[in-house]
Amino acid sequence: MLSVLILAATVGGLAILLIVRLWGVLGSHHITPRESLRLLIVAGSGEICNHISGHTTEILRLVGSLSSAYSPRHYVIAESDEMSAKKIHSLELARAQSDSTTENTNYHLHRIPRSREVRQSWLSSVFTTLYSMWFSFPLALRIKPDLVLCNGPGTCVPICVSALLLGILGIKKVIIVYVESICRVETLSLSGKILRHFSDYFIVQWPTLKEKYPKSVYLGRIV
C-alpha cells in the first residue's frame, strides 16, 4: 500500500512539474535580438479553393516576402510530396538569381513520413502521426530552429509538437507561428484546431474567425 502511495505521489509530482513547465513555455514570447533567425518552414500540398493551389503555394508566398535575415531556411515536406519540392527549389532559385548573397542561397529540404492523408480516419491518423513524430523530433533537435512557420498541412502537427518539446525539455524555446489558410473563412482546419492551443502566434485571414477566436491575430489577407 505504501509503495502504491509513493508511486502515485511521484507520478502526481511529475505531472505537476510537466504542467508548470508547459505553462512556462507557452507563456514565454521573448525573442532575443539577433542578426538572423533559423527558420523551419512546413510545406505541403493541401486543399484547393478560389484558384489557390494548396498550402505550399500560400506558405511560399509568405516566405518570399521575408528578408534574408530569416536564414538558414529549413523546409519540411512529406516524403512523397514532389510537387512541393519543385516549388521550393523554384522559389529559392529565384531568390538566388535576384540576390547572390550567401544568406539567400542557404536553404535545406527535409522529408518526413506524411502524418495524415486527405480523408484519412481520425483513429488511424493517431498512429501515422506518432510514426511521423518518430522522425520529426530528431529533425527538430538537429536543426534547433528559432522559429517554426506553418499554415495547416498535416505534417505541421508533429513538427510543432516536436518544437514544443524542445522548450519543455529545456533545450530551446522555439517560436511557433501558425497562419490559417485563406481557404478557411468560418471554420478552422483540423491542424488549426489542434495547434491554436500551442502556437505563440495564431494568425487568421478572415474577420469571422477572429470573432470566433478572440486570441487569434487578424492581419487581413496576407497571402
N, C-alpha and C positions, 0 to 999 in steps of 0.2 A: 504493500500500500504506500509506504514511504517513497519507494523508488518511482512509483507512478506519479506522486505529487511533485517530486523533484523534476521528473521529465516534463510534466505539464507546466511547471513554473519556468523551466528553461526554454521550452517552446514559446510560451507566452512572452517571455522577456525578449527573445529573438524577434518575434513578430512585432513587438512594440518598437524595438530598435530599427527594424526594417521600415516600418511606417513613418517613424520620425525622420529617417534618412531620406525616404522618398519624398516626404513633405518638404524637406530642405532643398532637395534637388529641383523639384518642380517650382518652388517659390523663389529660386535664385535666377535672376535675369542679367546679372552683372557680366559685362564683356570687357576684358582687358584690352585697351587700345593697342593696336599693332599695325605694322605696315601691310601685312597680308593675312588672309583667313583661309585655312584649309577647308575647302568646300566639298561636301559629299552630296551629290545630286541623284535622286532616284527617278529614273525614267521608265516608261513602259507604255505600250500600246493600250488604248482603252476605248471608252465609248465614243461614238461619233455623233455630233449634233451641230446643226446650223453650219455645216461645212468646216467644222473644226475637227481635224483628224487625230483625235486622241490625246492622251496625257503627255506623250513625248513632245508633240508639237507645242503644246502650251508651256511645258517646263523649259523647253529650249528658247522660247521667246523671252522668258524671264532671264535665263542665263545670258542670252545675247545682249541684254541691256545692262548687265553688271560690268563693273570696271575690272581692270587687270589685278586689282588688289585681292580679288577672290581667286586665289591661286595657291597651291595647285588645285585643279578641279578633278574630282574623282566621280565618275559616273557609274551607277549600278543599274543593271538591267537583268531581266530574266534570261536564263541561258539559251532559250530558244528564240529570243526576240531579235532577229536580224534587221528588221526594219528600223528599230530604234538605234541600233548600232550604226547603220548607214547615215541616219540623220545627225547623230552626234559627230561622226567623223566629218561630215559636210560642214557643220557649224564651226568646228574647230579649225578646219582647213581655211574657211573664210576669214576667221579671226587672225590666223597666222599670215594670210596674204595681205590683210589690211594693216597689220602691225606685227613685225617680225621679232618683237622682244621675247625674251625667254619666258616671261610670265604667260604670255598669250598662247604659247605652244605647250605649256606644262599641263597636260591632262592625261588621265588614265581611265581605262574602261574595265569594269569588273562585272562578272556574271555570277549569279546565284540561282538556285532552283526556284522556279515560279511557285509562289506561296498559294495562289488561288487562281483557278481558271474561271473564265466567264461562265456564269450559271452553275458553278460547282456548289454542291450542297454544303451547308454550314458545318455539318458533322465531319465530313471528310476534309474540309478546309482547315480544321483544327490540326489534323495530323500533317497535312502538307505544309502548313505554316511553321509548325515545330521543326519539321525537316529543314525548311528554309532557314530557320534560326540557327541550326547547327553550322551553317556556312556564314550566316550574317554576322554573328558575334565575333568570330575570329577576324573577319574582314574589318569590322569597326574597330577592333582592338589594334589591328595593324596600322590602320590609317590614322586613328585618333583625330577625327575631324573637329574643327571648331564649330562648324555649322552644318546641319542637315537641311536640305531644301527638297520638298516633295509636294505632289499635288494629287495623290489618290490611287495610283496603281497598287494592286495587292502586294507587290514586292516591298512597298514602303513600310508596311506594318512590322515585319521582322527587323528591318534596318533601324527604324525608330526605336523599337523596344531595345535593341542592342545598344543604341546610342544612350538611351536612358540608363541601361545597366552600367555603362561606363561611369556615369555620375554616382549611381547608388554604391558602386564598389569603390568609389573614391579615386578612380583612375583619371577621369577628366570630365568636367562639366561640358556637355555638348548642347548648343542651342538648336532647338528643333523648330523649323518654320514650315507650317503646312498651309498650302494655298489650295482651297477647294476649287474644283474645276468650274469653268464658266458655264458648263452644261447644267450644273446644279443650281436651280433657281429657287425652289421651295423646300427641297429635302437634301440632306447630306448623303454622300456616298457611304458605303459600309466602312471604308477606311477612315473617312472623316468622322463618323460616329464613334469610332474607337480612339482615334488619335487626338480629338479635340480635348480630351482629358489630360493628355501628356505633352502637348505642344506648348512651347514657350510663346509662340505667336500663331494664332489660328486665323487665317485670312479668308474672308468670303467675298464674293464679287457681285452679290445682289442684296439690296436692302431688306428683302423679305427674310433672308437668312440671318441678317444682323438683328432683326426684330425677334426672331425665334431664339437666337443665341447671343444675348447681350455682351458676353465676354469676348466674342469674336471681334476681329478687326475688319472694318469695311473701308476699302480704299477706292471703290468703284471698280470698273473693269480694268484689269492690269495686264491682260494677255490678248 
